[in-house]
Amino acid sequence: QVQLVESGGGLVQPGGSLRLSCAASGIIFNLYRMGWYRQAPGKQRELVAVITSGGSTNYANSVQDRFTISRDNAKNTAVLQMNSLKPEDTAVYYCNAVAPYSLLEYWGQGTQVTVSS
């Protein structure tokens, strides 16, 4: 059974930082592309950042230079470090895992991030 469990969300003031973690089980983690997506109220889910099995990264323009995605294959964990947070970063953040050479993907349950003073 595949599980992606996010943690680390919460309420933070503008300019603050949060660190989201995604703990994966039931997959060969080091083979999967890992990503973070977010969905704000009334908006579509959007890509935030992805990291390939080889460690290459890609970011949405809106978070470039503020967010950093990383992975620890020994711990089956993907991390999103979010700095200089803005109110427009408020959303539910979802962890995503995509299997190699296929369209098979998995999603976590999401974690709420609220940026407000």
TILOKOL-635459 format. One line per field, with one value per residue: residue number from 1; residue in three letters; y, z negated, x negated of N, C-alpha, C, O in turn. Coordinates in steps of 0.2 Angstrom, whole numbers, padded with zeros to 4 digits. Atoms other than C-alpha are relative to their C-alpha. Example, Ala and Ser with C-alpha at 12.3 -4.5 7.8 and 13.67 -1.06 7.14 Angstrom:
<nodes>
n	(1, 2)
res	(ALA, SER)
nnorth	(-0006, -0006)
nup	(0000, 0001)
neast	(-0004, 0004)
canorth	(-0022, -0005)
caup	(-0039, -0036)
caeast	(-0062, -0068)
cnorth	(0006, 0005)
cup	(0000, -0003)
ceast	(-0004, 0004)
onorth	(0005, 0011)
oup	(-0003, -0004)
oeast	(-0009, 0001)
</nodes>
This chain:
<nodes>
n	(1, 2, 3, 4, 5, 6, 7, 8, 9, 10, 11, 12, 13, 14, 15, 16, 17, 18, 19, 20, 21, 22, 23, 24, 25, 26, 27, 28, 29, 30, 31, 32, 33, 34, 35, 36, 37, 38, 39, 40, 41, 42, 43, 44, 45, 46, 47, 48, 49, 50, 51, 52, 53, 54, 55, 56, 57, 58, 59, 60, 61, 62, 63, 64, 65, 66, 67, 68, 69, 70, 71, 72, 73, 74, 75, 76, 77, 78, 79, 80, 81, 82, 83, 84, 85, 86, 87, 88, 89, 90, 91, 92, 93, 94, 95, 96, 97, 98, 99, 100, 101, 102, 103, 104, 105, 106, 107, 108, 109, 110, 111, 112, 113, 114, 115, 116, 117)
res	(GLN, VAL, GLN, LEU, VAL, GLU, SER, GLY, GLY, GLY, LEU, VAL, GLN, PRO, GLY, GLY, SER, LEU, ARG, LEU, SER, CYS, ALA, ALA, SER, GLY, ILE, ILE, PHE, ASN, LEU, TYR, ARG, MET, GLY, TRP, TYR, ARG, GLN, ALA, PRO, GLY, LYS, GLN, ARG, GLU, LEU, VAL, ALA, VAL, ILE, THR, SER, GLY, GLY, SER, THR, ASN, TYR, ALA, ASN, SER, VAL, GLN, ASP, ARG, PHE, THR, ILE, SER, ARG, ASP, ASN, ALA, LYS, ASN, THR, ALA, VAL, LEU, GLN, MET, ASN, SER, LEU, LYS, PRO, GLU, ASP, THR, ALA, VAL, TYR, TYR, CYS, ASN, ALA, VAL, ALA, PRO, TYR, SER, LEU, LEU, GLU, TYR, TRP, GLY, GLN, GLY, THR, GLN, VAL, THR, VAL, SER, SER)
nnorth	(-0006, -0006, -0006, -0006, -0003, -0007, -0003, -0007, -0006, -0004, -0007, -0004, -0007, -0001, 0000, 0006, 0006, 0007, 0006, 0006, 0006, 0006, 0007, 0004, 0007, 0004, -0001, -0001, -0008, -0003, 0000, -0004, -0007, -0003, -0007, -0003, -0004, -0003, -0002, -0006, 0000, -0002, 0001, 0006, 0002, -0002, 0002, -0004, 0002, 0007, 0003, 0006, 0005, -0002, -0006, -0007, -0004, -0005, -0004, -0005, -0006, -0004, 0002, 0000, -0003, 0000, 0007, 0005, 0007, 0005, 0006, 0005, 0007, 0004, 0000, 0000, -0007, -0006, -0006, -0006, -0005, -0006, -0006, -0006, 0002, -0005, 0002, 0004, 0007, 0004, 0005, 0007, 0002, 0007, 0004, 0004, 0005, 0002, 0005, -0001, 0003, 0002, -0006, 0002, -0005, 0000, -0007, -0001, -0003, -0007, -0004, -0007, -0005, -0006, -0005, -0005, -0004)
nup	(0000, -0001, 0004, 0001, 0006, 0001, 0006, 0000, -0001, 0005, -0001, 0001, -0002, -0006, 0001, 0004, -0003, 0002, -0003, -0001, -0002, -0002, 0001, -0005, 0002, -0005, -0007, 0000, 0000, -0004, -0007, -0002, 0000, 0005, -0001, 0004, -0003, 0005, -0003, 0004, -0001, -0006, -0005, -0002, 0002, -0004, 0002, 0004, -0001, -0001, 0000, -0004, 0004, -0001, 0004, -0004, 0003, -0004, 0004, -0003, 0000, 0006, 0006, -0001, 0005, 0007, 0003, -0002, 0001, 0001, 0001, 0004, -0002, 0005, 0004, -0004, 0002, -0004, 0005, -0003, 0004, -0003, 0003, -0003, -0001, -0002, 0000, -0005, 0001, 0004, -0004, 0003, -0003, -0001, -0003, -0006, -0002, -0007, -0002, -0006, -0007, 0000, 0002, 0007, 0005, 0007, 0003, 0007, 0002, 0000, 0006, -0001, 0001, 0000, 0001, 0002, 0006)
neast	(-0004, 0004, -0003, 0004, -0002, 0003, 0000, 0004, -0004, -0003, -0001, 0006, -0001, 0004, 0007, 0002, 0003, -0003, 0003, -0004, 0003, -0004, 0003, -0002, 0001, -0003, 0003, 0007, 0000, 0005, -0001, -0006, 0000, -0004, -0002, -0005, -0006, -0004, -0007, -0003, -0007, -0002, 0005, 0002, 0006, 0006, 0006, 0004, 0007, 0001, 0007, 0000, 0004, 0007, 0002, -0002, -0006, -0004, -0004, -0004, 0003, -0003, 0004, 0007, 0005, -0003, -0002, 0005, -0003, 0006, -0002, 0005, -0002, 0001, -0005, -0006, -0003, 0001, -0001, -0001, 0002, -0003, 0002, -0003, -0007, -0004, -0007, -0002, 0002, -0005, -0003, 0001, 0006, 0000, 0006, -0001, 0005, -0001, 0004, 0004, -0002, -0007, -0004, -0003, 0002, -0004, 0000, -0002, -0006, 0001, 0001, -0002, 0005, -0003, 0004, -0004, 0002)
canorth	(0000, 0017, 0031, 0049, 0058, 0077, 0086, 0104, 0115, 0129, 0147, 0159, 0178, 0185, 0184, 0168, 0151, 0133, 0116, 0103, 0085, 0070, 0053, 0040, 0021, 0007, 0013, 0012, 0030, 0033, 0029, 0041, 0059, 0069, 0085, 0097, 0105, 0117, 0122, 0139, 0141, 0143, 0139, 0125, 0114, 0120, 0114, 0121, 0111, 0094, 0084, 0070, 0053, 0060, 0076, 0089, 0102, 0113, 0127, 0138, 0155, 0162, 0152, 0153, 0158, 0157, 0138, 0123, 0105, 0091, 0073, 0060, 0043, 0035, 0041, 0040, 0059, 0074, 0091, 0108, 0122, 0138, 0155, 0173, 0167, 0178, 0178, 0172, 0156, 0151, 0135, 0116, 0109, 0091, 0079, 0069, 0054, 0049, 0032, 0030, 0027, 0027, 0039, 0030, 0043, 0045, 0060, 0064, 0070, 0088, 0100, 0118, 0132, 0149, 0165, 0179, 0193)
caup	(0000, 0006, -0007, -0006, -0022, -0023, -0038, -0043, -0038, -0048, -0051, -0048, -0046, -0030, -0027, -0038, -0034, -0034, -0031, -0023, -0023, -0014, -0020, -0007, -0010, 0002, 0017, 0022, 0017, 0026, 0043, 0042, 0047, 0032, 0032, 0022, 0028, 0020, 0022, 0015, 0013, 0029, 0039, 0049, 0042, 0048, 0048, 0035, 0037, 0043, 0041, 0052, 0046, 0052, 0041, 0055, 0049, 0057, 0049, 0053, 0057, 0042, 0029, 0038, 0026, 0011, 0010, 0011, 0014, 0009, 0006, -0006, 0002, -0013, -0023, -0009, -0012, -0001, -0009, -0003, -0012, -0010, -0014, -0012, -0013, -0005, -0008, 0009, 0004, -0006, 0000, -0004, 0001, 0009, 0011, 0027, 0033, 0051, 0056, 0068, 0087, 0083, 0079, 0062, 0048, 0030, 0020, 0001, -0009, -0009, -0022, -0025, -0024, -0029, -0027, -0037, -0049)
caeast	(0000, -0007, -0006, -0013, -0011, -0014, -0018, -0025, -0011, -0003, -0001, -0015, -0017, -0023, -0041, -0042, -0048, -0040, -0047, -0036, -0040, -0033, -0036, -0034, -0031, -0026, -0036, -0054, -0057, -0073, -0066, -0051, -0050, -0044, -0034, -0024, -0008, 0003, 0022, 0029, 0047, 0056, 0041, 0034, 0020, 0003, -0014, -0026, -0042, -0048, -0064, -0068, -0076, -0093, -0091, -0086, -0074, -0061, -0051, -0036, -0041, -0031, -0042, -0059, -0073, -0061, -0057, -0069, -0064, -0076, -0075, -0083, -0082, -0089, -0074, -0061, -0057, -0055, -0056, -0050, -0059, -0049, -0056, -0050, -0032, -0019, 0000, 0002, -0007, 0008, 0015, 0016, -0001, -0001, -0015, -0016, -0025, -0027, -0033, -0047, -0042, -0024, -0009, -0006, -0006, -0001, 0004, 0004, 0018, 0012, 0006, 0013, 0001, 0008, -0002, 0006, 0002)
cnorth	(0006, 0005, 0006, 0004, 0007, 0002, 0007, 0006, 0004, 0007, 0004, 0007, 0001, 0001, -0006, -0006, -0006, -0005, -0005, -0006, -0005, -0006, -0005, -0008, -0004, 0001, 0000, 0007, 0003, 0000, 0005, 0007, 0003, 0007, 0002, 0005, 0004, 0002, 0005, -0001, 0003, 0000, -0007, -0002, 0002, -0003, 0005, -0001, -0007, -0001, -0007, -0005, 0002, 0007, 0007, 0003, 0005, 0004, 0004, 0006, 0004, -0002, 0000, 0004, 0001, -0007, -0004, -0007, -0004, -0007, -0004, -0007, -0005, 0000, 0000, 0007, 0005, 0006, 0006, 0005, 0007, 0006, 0006, -0001, 0006, -0002, -0004, -0007, -0004, -0004, -0007, -0002, -0008, -0003, -0005, -0004, -0003, -0006, 0001, -0003, -0002, 0006, -0002, 0006, 0000, 0007, -0001, 0003, 0008, 0003, 0007, 0004, 0007, 0006, 0006, 0004, 0000)
cup	(0000, -0005, 0001, -0005, -0001, -0007, 0000, 0002, -0006, 0001, -0001, 0003, 0007, -0001, -0004, 0004, -0003, 0003, 0001, 0001, 0002, -0001, 0004, -0003, 0006, 0007, -0001, 0001, 0005, 0008, 0002, 0000, -0006, 0001, -0005, 0004, -0005, 0004, -0005, 0002, 0006, 0006, 0002, -0004, 0004, -0003, -0004, 0002, 0001, 0000, 0003, -0005, 0000, -0004, 0004, -0003, 0005, -0005, 0004, -0001, -0007, -0007, 0001, -0005, -0007, -0003, 0003, -0001, 0000, -0002, -0004, 0002, -0005, -0005, 0004, -0001, 0005, -0004, 0005, -0005, 0003, -0004, 0003, 0002, 0001, -0002, 0006, 0001, -0004, 0004, -0004, 0005, 0001, 0002, 0005, 0002, 0006, 0001, 0006, 0006, 0000, -0002, -0007, -0005, -0006, -0003, -0008, -0001, 0000, -0007, 0001, -0002, 0001, -0002, -0002, -0006, -0005)
ceast	(-0004, 0003, -0005, 0004, -0004, 0000, -0004, 0004, 0002, 0001, -0007, 0001, -0004, -0007, -0003, -0002, 0004, -0004, 0005, -0004, 0005, -0003, 0003, -0001, 0004, -0002, -0008, -0002, -0005, 0001, 0006, -0002, 0005, 0002, 0004, 0004, 0004, 0007, 0002, 0007, 0003, -0004, -0002, -0006, -0005, -0006, -0004, -0007, 0000, -0007, 0000, -0004, -0007, -0001, 0001, 0006, 0003, 0005, 0005, -0003, 0001, -0004, -0008, -0004, 0003, 0001, -0006, 0003, -0007, 0003, -0005, 0002, -0001, 0006, 0007, 0004, -0002, 0002, 0001, -0002, 0003, -0002, 0003, 0007, 0004, 0007, 0002, -0003, 0005, 0004, -0001, -0006, 0001, -0006, 0002, -0006, 0001, -0005, -0004, 0003, 0007, 0004, 0003, -0003, 0004, 0000, 0001, 0006, 0000, -0001, 0001, -0006, 0004, -0005, 0004, -0003, 0006)
onorth	(0007, 0006, 0005, 0006, 0007, 0000, 0008, 0011, 0002, 0009, 0002, 0008, -0003, 0005, -0007, -0005, -0006, -0004, -0008, -0006, -0004, -0008, -0006, -0009, -0001, -0002, 0000, 0009, 0007, 0003, 0006, 0010, 0000, 0011, -0001, 0008, 0002, 0003, 0004, -0003, 0009, 0002, -0011, 0002, 0001, -0004, 0011, 0003, -0011, 0003, -0011, -0004, 0000, 0009, 0012, -0001, 0007, 0000, 0006, 0008, 0008, 0002, -0002, 0010, 0004, -0008, -0003, -0008, -0003, -0007, -0003, -0009, -0010, -0005, 0001, 0006, 0006, 0006, 0007, 0006, 0009, 0006, 0006, 0001, 0011, -0008, -0008, -0011, -0010, -0003, -0007, -0002, -0011, 0000, -0008, -0002, -0005, -0005, 0004, -0009, -0007, 0011, 0002, 0007, -0003, 0011, -0006, 0005, 0011, 0000, 0010, 0003, 0008, 0005, 0009, 0000, 0003)
oup	(-0004, -0005, 0001, -0005, -0002, -0011, 0005, 0001, -0011, 0007, -0006, 0007, 0008, -0006, -0005, 0010, -0008, 0009, -0004, 0005, 0001, 0002, 0004, -0005, 0009, 0012, -0006, 0007, 0008, 0011, 0008, -0004, -0006, 0004, -0009, 0009, -0011, 0010, -0011, 0007, 0008, 0011, -0002, -0006, 0010, -0009, -0002, 0003, -0002, 0001, 0000, -0010, -0004, -0004, 0001, -0004, 0010, -0009, 0009, -0006, -0009, -0011, -0003, -0006, -0011, -0009, 0008, -0007, 0003, -0003, -0003, -0001, -0006, -0009, 0000, -0002, 0008, -0008, 0010, -0010, 0009, -0010, 0008, 0007, -0002, -0001, 0005, 0005, -0004, 0009, -0009, 0011, -0005, 0006, 0005, 0001, 0007, 0001, 0011, 0006, 0003, -0004, -0009, -0005, -0006, -0001, -0010, 0003, 0000, -0012, 0006, -0007, 0006, -0007, 0003, -0010, -0011)
oeast	(-0009, 0009, -0011, 0009, -0010, 0005, -0008, 0002, 0001, 0001, -0010, 0005, -0009, -0009, -0009, -0002, 0006, -0007, 0007, -0009, 0011, -0009, 0010, -0006, 0009, 0001, -0011, -0003, -0004, -0003, 0007, -0006, 0011, -0002, 0007, 0002, 0003, 0008, 0004, 0010, 0001, -0003, -0001, -0010, -0005, -0007, -0004, -0011, 0004, -0012, 0004, -0007, -0011, -0007, 0000, 0011, 0000, 0008, 0003, -0007, -0003, -0004, -0011, -0002, 0000, 0000, -0009, 0005, -0012, 0009, -0011, 0007, 0002, 0007, 0012, 0010, -0008, 0007, -0002, 0002, 0001, -0001, 0006, 0009, 0003, 0009, 0007, -0001, 0004, 0006, -0004, -0005, 0002, -0010, 0008, -0011, 0007, -0011, -0002, 0006, 0009, 0001, 0007, -0009, 0010, -0005, 0004, 0010, 0006, 0001, -0001, -0009, 0007, -0009, 0007, -0006, 0005)
</nodes>
